Amino acid sequence: MSVVRSRKRKMVSSLNDMYLSNFKKTGAEFILGSGRFIAPRTVEVTLKDGTIRRLRGTNVIISTGTHAALDPIIPDGITKSASERFE
């Protein structure tokens, strides 16, 4: 299983690097954090270090990412998301 886990991590890392490289070519600013709309056309983002940025603009692109949600009625350990199976 460690071989599968290692291969998966390499593949994901490689794809993330490719996506980031392509994104940087667009000239847009990449901000990684947790955000919320606080007013029309205004987003407040909390960065990993706790810094808060407020951004205002006509066009805002938000990529929310995803995490699997498991039904709470299924006992722990019986079902795992695809990502969890390899971690």
Long-range contacts (C-beta under 8 A, 24 or more apart in sequence): 1-86, 4-86, 5-86, 5-87, 8-86, 28-61, 31-55, 35-62
